[in-house]
């Protein structure tokens, strides 16, 4: 069953020749178990397999990524 929320995040970054960050992409996706029917020597079997759907990709320059980081820090300040 597909979730209705994002439960997985991944970061990708693009660097220049001097290894400075040019842009960062934040991928938001959800992982879930998908039921598939498989034909085997014993007949049909239901098999649960992992699946992932990409929900969104946010491309940010260095300053935007820093702003997002600061916003997260402010939001989570005082959390334990």
VOGU-3710 file (C-alpha; in Angstrom, 3 decimals, decimal comma):
1> xxxxxxxxxx> 0,000/0,000/0,000  1,414/3,376/-0,997  1,868/5,864/1,841  0,394/9,340/1,489  3,476/11,002/2,943  7,162/11,314/2,203  9,283/8,973/4,292  12,649/9,056/2,506  14,989/11,916/1,660  18,194/11,952/-0,367
11> xxxxxxxxxx> 20,683/14,697/-1,214  22,681/15,094/-4,391  25,200/17,848/-5,013  26,929/19,315/-8,054  30,482/20,582/-7,548  32,648/22,798/-9,727  36,286/22,098/-10,595  37,407/23,623/-7,297  34,982/21,291/-5,452  32,734/24,182/-4,432
21> xxxxxxxxxx> 29,026/23,359/-4,223  27,084/24,750/-7,191  23,710/23,225/-6,422  22,068/20,728/-4,111  19,064/18,604/-5,008  16,810/17,323/-2,233  14,829/14,287/-3,418  11,687/13,435/-1,467  10,162/10,015/-2,017  8,180/7,346/-0,302
31> xxxxxxxxxx> 9,192/3,740/0,093  6,619/1,040/0,590  6,025/-2,662/0,098  4,206/-3,614/-3,075  2,385/-6,924/-3,562  3,127/-8,711/-6,814  1,859/-11,977/-8,171  4,653/-14,259/-9,328  4,346/-17,441/-11,360  6,481/-20,225/-9,909
41> xxxxxxxxxx> 6,742/-23,969/-10,349  4,256/-24,276/-7,460  1,709/-21,976/-9,083  0,871/-18,331/-8,344  2,412/-16,726/-5,282  1,942/-13,310/-3,732  5,320/-11,702/-3,138  5,911/-8,436/-1,296  8,664/-6,386/-2,905  10,072/-2,996/-1,949
51> xxxxxxxxxx> 9,108/-0,093/-4,198  9,898/3,633/-4,267  8,095/6,542/-5,883  9,767/9,939/-6,264  7,454/12,665/-4,960  9,533/15,782/-5,634  13,012/17,093/-6,303  13,985/20,495/-4,948  16,989/22,062/-6,661  18,722/24,711/-4,543
61> xxxxxxxxxx> 21,752/26,898/-4,955  24,207/27,204/-2,082  22,456/30,168/-0,442  19,009/28,578/-0,648  20,339/25,368/0,911  21,918/27,362/3,753  18,626/29,203/4,294  16,756/25,888/4,480  19,294/24,545/6,964  18,911/27,656/9,134
71> xxxxxxxxxx> 15,119/27,394/8,992  15,296/23,778/10,147  17,644/24,698/12,984  15,315/27,503/14,117  12,291/25,225/13,904  13,931/22,418/15,851  15,669/24,629/18,424  14,780/23,339/21,850  13,624/19,920/20,590  15,115/16,871/22,256
//
